[in-house]
């Protein structure tokens, strides 16, 4: 009986986590460069009289959908969309190098080139710092060029190059900060063949229709697990009544 209860409770917990994941995907359907989290379930291991589950670290997402999102034109000079299977290197909150597909860049008041969610963009020697300019462009290979105040618009000056990294062959995980991290720490190698499209942004790869269908299916599965728990309770009460001796 205990094993049946463990099975029902673990199923309920998994479905609740799945519902939270789907809801998070729907909430980020309009987030630039967002990669949808996948709903996956841990393998159950029977040990003694209890069921144990393998779980992931709380700062990591179990898995995510790596397909690219749709590229939309914006005509904004600091918007870039990675057209290859590479990632934009940024500095995470803990100071380590991480990676994103979010290309809505801007220059902060301190002169640092940042993504739309505030992560500094990495260049050849660390975060890219942009000097005062009257015009700025990003070339197809990620080179950032500016026209200084009073400078010749026909002679822009290259100041750095956005680091574009390839995750091919490396074990990576998605953090709760929506950034890609190298599993166990470290940094990805730069991809010199990677290209970006200036004046465009990669949209979220969340398919709202699929997400809504998944939510309905997940809710129905939750109800099945809840009914299984009720059945276990009913069976336990029946067994207990049979064991009672007449007074």
C-alpha positions in Angstrom: 0.0 0.0 0.0 2.9 2.4 0.9 4.3 1.9 -2.6 1.0 2.8 -4.2 0.9 6.0 -2.2 4.5 6.8 -3.1 3.7 6.3 -6.7 0.7 8.5 -6.6 2.4 11.3 -4.7 5.5 11.3 -6.9 3.2 11.4 -9.9 1.4 14.4 -8.5 4.7 16.2 -7.8 5.9 15.6 -11.3 2.7 16.9 -12.9 2.8 20.0 -10.7 6.4 20.7 -11.8 5.4 20.1 -15.4 2.5 22.5 -15.1 4.8 25.2 -13.7 7.3 24.6 -16.5 4.5 25.0 -19.2 3.2 28.1 -17.5 6.7 29.6 -17.5 7.0 28.9 -21.2 3.7 30.6 -22.0 4.7 33.6 -19.8 7.9 33.9 -21.9 6.4 33.4 -25.3 7.2 37.1 -26.2 10.7 37.2 -24.5 13.4 37.8 -27.0 15.6 34.8 -27.7 13.9 32.6 -25.0 14.3 28.9 -25.4 11.4 26.9 -24.1 12.0 24.6 -21.1 11.1 20.9 -21.7 8.9 18.9 -19.4 10.8 15.8 -18.4 10.4 13.4 -15.6 13.1 11.8 -13.4 13.7 8.1 -13.3 12.2 6.4 -10.3 14.5 4.0 -8.3 13.1 1.5 -5.9 15.3 1.3 -2.8 14.0 -0.7 0.2 10.5 0.3 1.0 10.8 3.8 -0.4 11.0 5.4 -3.9 13.9 7.6 -4.6 14.1 10.1 -7.5 17.0 11.6 -9.2 16.7 15.4 -9.2 18.6 18.2 -10.7 20.3 21.2 -9.0 17.9 23.9 -8.0 19.8 26.5 -10.1 19.5 24.5 -13.3 16.7 23.6 -15.8 16.3 19.9 -16.5 16.2 20.4 -20.3 15.2 22.9 -22.9 14.2 23.1 -26.6 17.3 24.2 -28.6 15.6 24.9 -31.9 15.9 28.5 -33.1 13.1 31.0 -33.0 11.7 33.1 -35.8 13.9 36.1 -36.8 12.0 39.4 -37.1 13.4 42.6 -38.7 13.6 45.7 -36.4 16.0 48.0 -38.3 17.5 49.0 -35.0 21.4 49.1 -35.3 22.1 47.4 -31.9 19.6 44.5 -32.5 21.3 41.3 -33.6 20.1 37.8 -34.4 22.5 34.9 -34.4 22.0 33.1 -37.7 24.2 30.1 -36.9 23.9 27.6 -34.1 26.0 29.7 -31.7 25.4 31.9 -28.7 26.2 35.4 -27.5 28.6 35.4 -24.6 27.6 37.5 -21.6 28.8 38.0 -18.1 26.4 36.4 -15.6 25.5 37.9 -12.2 28.2 35.8 -10.5 30.9 37.1 -12.8 31.3 33.9 -14.9 30.8 33.7 -18.6 27.4 32.5 -19.8 25.5 32.5 -23.1 22.3 33.8 -24.5 20.4 34.3 -27.8 18.9 37.5 -26.7 20.2 40.2 -29.1 18.3 43.4 -28.1 21.5 45.2 -27.1 21.9 48.7 -25.7 24.7 50.8 -24.2 24.3 51.5 -20.5 24.9 54.9 -18.9 28.3 53.6 -17.9 29.2 52.7 -21.5 28.9 48.9 -21.2 27.2 47.0 -24.0 24.3 45.0 -22.4 21.5 42.7 -23.4 17.9 43.6 -22.9 17.9 41.8 -19.5 21.0 43.7 -18.3 23.9 41.2 -18.8 27.1 42.7 -20.1 28.1 41.4 -23.6 31.6 39.8 -23.7 34.2 40.8 -26.2 37.8 39.7 -26.9 39.0 40.7 -23.4 35.9 40.9 -21.2 32.7 43.0 -21.2 32.6 45.5 -24.1 32.9 49.1 -23.2 31.7 51.6 -25.8 33.3 55.1 -25.8 31.2 58.2 -26.7 29.8 57.9 -30.2 27.4 59.5 -32.6 26.7 56.3 -34.5 27.2 52.6 -33.7 26.9 49.5 -35.9 27.5 45.7 -35.5 28.8 43.8 -38.5 27.9 40.3 -39.6 30.9 38.8 -37.7 30.0 40.6 -34.5 32.5 43.5 -34.9 31.3 46.6 -33.0 32.2 49.9 -34.7 31.5 53.5 -33.8 31.7 56.9 -35.3 33.1 59.2 -32.6 31.5 62.6 -32.0 32.4 64.8 -34.9 34.0 61.9 -36.8 33.6 60.9 -40.4 30.5 58.7 -40.9 32.2 57.0 -43.7 35.2 55.9 -41.6 33.8 54.0 -38.5 36.3 52.7 -35.9 36.1 49.1 -34.8 36.3 48.9 -31.0 35.8 45.2 -30.2 34.0 42.1 -31.4 31.1 40.3 -29.7 32.1 36.9 -28.6 30.0 34.3 -30.4 30.5 30.8 -28.9 29.6 27.3 -30.1 28.1 24.8 -27.7 28.7 21.9 -30.1 30.5 19.0 -28.3 30.2 20.7 -24.8 27.8 19.8 -22.0 25.7 22.8 -21.2 22.7 23.5 -19.0 20.2 26.3 -18.8 20.1 28.3 -15.6 17.1 29.9 -13.9 18.5 33.2 -15.2 17.6 31.9 -18.7 21.3 31.8 -19.6 23.3 28.8 -21.0 26.1 27.7 -18.7 28.9 25.1 -19.2 28.1 22.2 -16.9 30.7 22.1 -14.1 32.0 25.6 -15.0 34.3 26.9 -17.7 33.7 28.7 -20.9 32.8 27.7 -24.5 35.3 28.3 -27.3 34.7 31.2 -29.6 33.1 30.4 -33.0 34.9 32.5 -35.7 32.5 31.2 -38.3 29.4 32.4 -36.5 27.4 35.2 -38.1 24.8 37.6 -36.9 22.1 39.6 -38.7 22.1 43.3 -37.7 18.8 45.1 -37.3 16.9 41.9 -36.4 15.9 39.8 -33.4 15.3 36.1 -32.7 12.0 35.6 -31.1 11.0 33.1 -28.5 10.8 29.5 -29.8 7.7 28.8 -27.7 4.8 27.4 -29.7 1.7 28.6 -27.9 -0.6 26.1 -29.5 1.6 23.2 -28.4 2.1 24.7 -24.9 -1.7 25.0 -24.4 -2.3 21.4 -25.5 0.5 20.2 -23.2 -1.1 22.1 -20.3 -4.5 20.4 -20.9 -2.8 16.9 -21.2 -0.8 17.5 -18.0 -3.8 18.6 -16.1 -5.7 15.4 -17.1 -2.7 13.4 -16.0 -2.7 15.2 -12.7 -6.3 14.2 -12.2 -5.5 10.6 -12.8 -2.8 10.7 -10.2 -5.1 12.4 -7.7 -7.8 9.7 -8.3 -5.1 7.0 -7.7 -4.3 8.5 -4.3 -8.0 8.5 -3.5 -8.3 4.9 -4.5 -5.3 4.0 -2.3 -7.0 5.7 0.6 -10.2 3.8 -0.1 -8.3 0.4 -0.3 -6.5 1.2 3.0 -9.8 2.0 4.8 -11.4 -1.2 3.4 -8.5 -3.3 4.6 -8.6 -1.7 8.0 -12.3 -2.4 8.4 -11.7 -6.1 7.5 -9.1 -6.4 10.3 -11.5 -5.1 13.0 -12.7 -7.9 15.3 -16.4 -7.9 16.3 -16.9 -6.4 19.7 
